Amino acid sequence: MAHVKLHIPGPVEVSPKTFEALCRPMIGHRGQGFKDLYAKLQPQLQTLLSTKQLVYLSTSSAWGVMEGAIRNLVAKKVLNCMCGAFSDKWLDVSKRCGKDAEGLQVPWGSPIRAEQIDAKLATGQFDALTLIHNETSTGTMSPLAEIAALKAKYPDVMFIVDAVSSMTAVPLNFDALGIDVLLAGTQKAFALPPGLSVFVASPAALAKAATIADRGYYFDFVEFEKNAKDSMTPSTPSVSHIYALASKVDDFFAEGLEARYARHHQTNQMLRDWGTKHGFTLFPEAEFGSKTLCCFNNGAKPGGRVVDAAKLQKLMKDQGILIDGGYGKIKGTTFRISNMGDETPATMQVLIVALDKAMAQL
Ligand SMILES: *Cc1c(COP(=O)(O)O)cnc(C)c1O
């Protein structure tokens, strides 16, 4: 079968080196080999997230940990900050967990702002909030530092942050932000195959979780902490994914984290420049545009060029590259292209040549 390269915003292209690591011989998850694997990874992940807390490995996609955070940390009422398909869904998930929940909805393409959260938290109704740092469906990055600063004013509110499509692409300093949970699935910016999530919890989050009676087992944060202290996971993990993660994280440090962030900035700018050249505008407010993908406006908002997104996608696929034709209610009226993972200026140039060729045929 012909290989179609993924430039969709997750899952993204996985390197042969990563697949090789994934295929290493199996080991027992309670043996020294696994403990050594996790123990080597732990300080690297702590450096990546600038934290002294233990970083946990969950064999699940991101939603497992997103739901787990609700089950572990919400006793009173959760504020779900909503600005796109994934963040909107978190309200639904909170309710399905039987929690009292309220949405803070802004129009898709707008970020969540601190003053909007402040106004809600000032009511005193909430003991937790959920925020998606980089809303992948709309390509919008909310100002995390500005929002996290509110934690000082509301120390008893659990700040739960999804960084699924931004972690490793922009700096995320967990301890300095002072937030309570930071999580990511690894099929996005980490460029691993789907099936593994990485997350970290604050001491306050662990203390709160310990007081919650019905937090379940598979995503019990207290179990994750207890096991991580021994370089283990609560249940049998996807050891193969963890081999792949170890290989990938070595790559991050070989490149250098600052160089990695700079590379994402540069490759994202290449995409933006391509859009501008063809008359497209960004769907999100430009200053809040994501660094890991571009969600181009294609009729969802006034202004800019409009093309047949399905046809553009088809013309790209014919050249062996998959781009995304828009997500949820903005399918077709936006389209998305990712620069996450291993993409370099050179690989982005190949993409851009193909995009230009497709545009010439529209
Ligand atoms: C992809 C994505 C998710 C959902 O991840 P799953 O791996 O499908 O569980 C959640 N949040 C964001 C921001 C995403 O991009």
Ligand as a Chemical Component Dictionary entry (heavy atoms), coordinates in Angstrom:
data_LIG
# 
_chem_comp.id                   LIG 
_chem_comp.type                 NON-POLYMER 
_chem_comp.pdbx_formal_charge   0 
_chem_comp.three_letter_code    LIG 
# 
loop_
_chem_comp_atom.comp_id 
_chem_comp_atom.atom_id 
_chem_comp_atom.alt_atom_id 
_chem_comp_atom.type_symbol 
_chem_comp_atom.charge 
_chem_comp_atom.model_Cartn_x 
_chem_comp_atom.model_Cartn_y 
_chem_comp_atom.model_Cartn_z 
_chem_comp_atom.pdbx_ordinal 
LIG C1 C1 C 0 -6.510 15.003 19.846 1  
LIG C2 C2 C 0 -6.889 15.813 21.022 2  
LIG C3 C3 C 0 -7.583 15.265 22.099 3  
LIG C4 C4 C 0 -8.124 13.893 22.106 4  
LIG O1 O1 O 0 -7.165 12.968 22.108 5  
LIG P1 P1 P 0 -7.478 11.405 21.996 6  
LIG O2 O2 O 0 -6.133 10.911 21.738 7  
LIG O3 O3 O 0 -8.429 11.185 20.874 8  
LIG O4 O4 O 0 -8.035 10.981 23.299 9  
LIG C5 C5 C 0 -7.812 16.067 23.182 10 
LIG N1 N1 N 0 -7.416 17.329 23.223 11 
LIG C6 C6 C 0 -6.763 17.900 22.205 12 
LIG C7 C7 C 0 -6.340 19.318 22.306 13 
LIG C8 C8 C 0 -6.486 17.159 21.072 14 
LIG O5 O5 O 0 -5.828 17.735 20.052 15 
# 
loop_
_chem_comp_bond.comp_id 
_chem_comp_bond.atom_id_1 
_chem_comp_bond.atom_id_2 
_chem_comp_bond.value_order 
_chem_comp_bond.pdbx_ordinal 
LIG C1 C2 SING 1  
LIG C2 C3 SING 2  
LIG C2 C8 DOUB 3  
LIG C3 C4 SING 4  
LIG C3 C5 DOUB 5  
LIG C4 O1 SING 6  
LIG O1 P1 SING 7  
LIG P1 O2 DOUB 8  
LIG P1 O3 SING 9  
LIG P1 O4 SING 10 
LIG C5 N1 SING 11 
LIG N1 C6 DOUB 12 
LIG C6 C7 SING 13 
LIG C6 C8 SING 14 
LIG C8 O5 SING 15 
# 
